[in-house]
């Protein structure tokens, strides 16, 4: 099956680069080591490659192949450390990233990729699930949720409510 150009990985990256370029960097000029584009695209790359440490992944890749996928695939010039990336992205208003999602969903709709998920002619059928993606008894931030055990110990977490369009065909394992 041929992937439509506006639904390709390259089109998604182009949309992300454009939309991230539209976001005003909240950080103080002169104190910025990595531009907002490099931080956000590195975060996307880390999720894409599903590696716990982006910097270690890139170092392994460069040691073996003498090339860097972050530069070629994602247009990243400087690679932030995981902690730097989290610090910048955590403070970025997520509403400013919403247009990326809206653009890609619109491309899916335009390409008729969502038609088979239409429900009652104008709604999409999705599954939702809550998930914890961070938890610690020691590390916390102002956005953390807290759980107190019966013994009084506090556990700090971050959670997300995710929606997913489920394909109709099961994948054989």
N, C-alpha and C positions, 0 to 999 in steps of 0.2 A: 504494500500500500504506500502510495506517495504522500509524503508530508507536505501540506500546503505551506508556502513560503511564509505567510504571516503567522503560522503556528509553530515554526521551527525554533530550535534552541537559540539560534542566532537572532531571530526576531524578538524573543523574550529578553535576551541580553541587551539588544538595542533599545527596547522600551525601557528597561531598567536604567540604562545609562542616561537616557534622555530625562526621565522622571527624576532621577537622583540629581542630575544637573540642575533641575528646576528648584531644588530645595536649598534654601539659604542656610549656610553653615552657622550654627549657633555658637561655635567656639571662637575664642579671641584670636584675631589675626596675629601671626607671629609666634603663636604658641601651638601651632598645629604641625604635627609631624607627618601625618598621613591625611590626604584630602578625603572628604566625605565619600566621594565616588569609590576610592580604593577601599575604604572601610566597609561600605555597604556591599560592594561587589565581592569582597573577600568573605563576608558573612554568607552571602549567597553561595559562593564557591564551596565554603566549608560544609554547608548543608548538602550541596550537590554531590560532593565527593564523599560525604558521610564519614569524615575523618575527625577524631576527637581533637586533634591539634593541626590547624591549618599550616602553621609555620613548619612543623616537623614533616608534614606531608610534602610541602614544597621543597624542603631541603633534601628529603629522600629522592624526590623526582629529579631535582637538579643534579644530585650526585650520580644517579644512574643514567639519565638520558641527556644531561647538559641542556635541558630545556625547561620551560616554566609554563604550565597551563594557565596559571593566573594571568600572565601577561598576554598569551596568545588567545585564550578563550574568553577571558573576562575583562581584558583591557586594564588590568591592575598594574600600576607602576611600582608602588612600594607596598610591601606586605606588613600589615600591623600584627603585633603579637595578639594572641587570643584575648588577653586581659585588656589591651588597648581597644580592640574591636568591641568587646562587651561594654566597656566604659562609654564609648561614643554612641553605640547603637541603643544602649539602655536609656540614654538621655534624649534620644531622637523621638519626636512626637510621631507615633505610629500612624496617625491620620495623614501625615505627609507622604507615607508610603502606599496609602490606599489606591491612588491612581494607577499604580503598577498592576495591582490585582484587577481593577476595573477594566483597564486596557486589555489585559489578556483574556478575561472572561468575555469581553466584547468580541475579541478575535475568535474565540471558540464559538460564540453564538453566530457570528458572521459566517464562519466556516461550516455551520450546521452540525458541529460536533456535539452540541448539547440537545439536539432535537429528540433523541431517543430517551432523554431523561425528563421531557416535559410531562407535567402532571396537571390535569384539569386545564389544559391548553395554554396556561400562562405561568405556571410555577414549575420549579425544578425539584425533583425528589432527591433529598440528600439524607445521609446518616450523620448524626452528631455524636461526639464522644468527648469526654473530659479526660485530660491527661496531665500528670505532673511531670515537668521537664527539669526541675531543679529542686533539690532538697538538702538541708544541712542543719545540724544542731549548733553550728558555730557561725557560719557565714550568713549575713542578712543584709537587706537593703530596705529603704523606705517602702518599696512596692511589694515586699514579701507578705504572703499570707502566713498565719501562725496556727500551729496545732499544739495544744497542751495535753501531755499525757496525764494519766491518773496520778503519777508521781510528781507532777508539776514541772517536768522538763519541757522546754519549748523547742519545737521543730519548725524551721522556716522553709517555706516552699514557694514556688511559682507554678501556676497551673494555667492551662489553656482549654478553651472549648473550641473544638475543631469540627468543621463540616467537611464531608467527603461525598463526592458523587461516586457511587459504587457501580462498577461495570457489571453487566448482566451475565457475563460468562465467567465461570470459575476457572482459575488457573490450576493446572495439575502440577503437583509437586513431585 
